[in-house]
């Protein structure tokens, strides 16, 4: 679980940066690109956080 708490925000940040880099070429308005990229970054961080939580709860039952 500790690994998930550490790397989930990092995954969200990387998703934000990659998405912003791509959207900045397609959106004429910088604010719209930032909003869309921020949404993607938050969803990615939540996804990986939930995935690590699920694995932290499931893995001890499977292995134990």
Secondary structure as GFF3:
##gff-version 3
##sequence-region A 1 64
A	DSSP	alpha_helix	2	26	.	.	.	ID=ss1
A	DSSP	alpha_helix	30	63	.	.	.	ID=ss2
###
